[in-house]
Amino acid sequence: MKVIQFSSKSDVIGAWASGLCLIHCLATPFLFVAQAGLINHAAAHPHWWGILDFVFLFISLLAIWWSSKTTSKRWIRIALWTSWLLLFFVVLNEKLAIVPLAEQAIYIPAVGLIFFHLYNHRYCQFGKENC
């Protein structure tokens, strides 16, 4: 994959990764409830499911890095990085229990990443004047 091709699609990839992350977060409680009904250990969950958090963070990090290079507006760059840092903090907090946060706190930065990636893709590439 050429660098130019990836940079022009980084917002689409980032929006997809953030959307899949959001679906992953929404599905987790339902999967644990279903699993609790099948086995006696309600706290048991597949190890790979927790690793998906970091896979989505890594893909999003790459997409934001490329998108921030190609955006025409500084505020979009700041919004993307702020959303990613918030998402990283919430995921890390979920793993380490640093501060008490509601489970739903992860939805805000995930939806923010989706929105800012799509907005950047539509309006804020170099050569577009609407941003």
Buried (B, 14 or more C-beta within 10 A) or exposed (E): EEEEEEBBBBBBBBBBBBBBBBEBBEEBEEEBEEBBEEEEEEEEBEEEBEEBBEBBBEBBBBBBBBBBEBBBBEEBBEBBBBBBEBBBBBBBBBEEEEEEEEEEBBBEBBBBBBBBBBBBBEBBBEEEEEB
